[in-house]
């Protein structure tokens, strides 16, 4: 009776220990994938490259008992180290990557399949470590130089001592540049979300203040008028009627003010997007000059806000600009919005972002044109026709909205 209970307890303890070992650290690569909504197994696909561990004997002395024994000893250790790179904290993950390098170098003289472990260690060293690229390149060169020394001592052919380090360098650089690009895009998305959240919070606070200022005093006054009318109903019917009429007048004025405030709230999309764009570009060290937009229908403003958001995102991600300008020009019923930067330019193919911008402008029956000479920045010009009811008001151009050297 005691033996089954003890066995069950031991099994429970071992399973809990395994679960704790497989639990990702808060700043691990797996935890980062989970925060982005990706599968925790997404990095396991790279294990397909370890197929070379089992194919390498085909290009050498063939499958032997020594190869089988070394594979049984080293491959499970490699899997544990790879799991450590993905699950361990960022500060500890390089230890597992360097251990992979050691696992690839120590048995190299007797086990050519260990080359795969060495390459995995070189690749995961930078992925698991957010250090500068200069330091990583020095580490990469040093490790591959050590591989050449070990290969010479193991009497590897000179061709292998050239193509294996070359392959390790190329794969490591390609994978890590892609990883750095994904991390930059994720950081940019987080900064955009934070800017928009702060803008939305500020807008809600403004709406609350406006409604309080509009309705607080007015409703209090209406309440006092109605209370006075009730008290005068028997003694002074004319005075009571007069108080009711004044309360009605105040209520109509309050209704008009609320409608005006709601119209302003609904039409604040473009102004809020301009403020968000400035914060986002300043975060990327790009100074934005812009003028306030003219009045326009709500549907037009919302569509132009989305176009502006995509254009500013492209500047932040790809333009490598120092300054950007956003201007609005209205001539009768024709409205022109220009988004320009002084970045690298050279954009000639529409990506998903530009395609979406063109579709939104086309829905307004407008046109979108782009000028992007290489080295001269990019200028996106959106022209739409406003309904006849829109009052043609030209937005004042501030000096901050003009390029250097230009005059109003």
Secondary structure, DSSP 8 states (H G I E B T S, - for coil): -HHHHHHHHHHHHHHHHHHHHTS--TTSHHHHHHHTT--TTGGGGGGGGGHHHHHGGGGTT---HHHHHHHHHHHHHHHHHHHHHHHS-HHHHHHHHHHHHHHHHHTTTT-GGGHHHHHHHHHHHHHT----HHHHHHHHHHHHHHHHHHHHHTT--HHHHHHHHHHHHHHHHHHHHHHHHHHHHHHHHHHHHHHHHHHHHHHHHHHHHHHHHHHHHHHHHHHHHHHHHHHHHHH-HHHHHHHHHHHHHHHHHHHHHHHHHHHHHHT-HHHHHHHHHHHHHHHTT-EEEE-------HHHHHHHHHHHHHHHHHIIIII--SEEEEEEEEETTEEEEEEEE-S-----S--HHHHHHHHHHHHTT-EEEEE--TTS--EEEEEEE--TTS--------GGGS-TT---
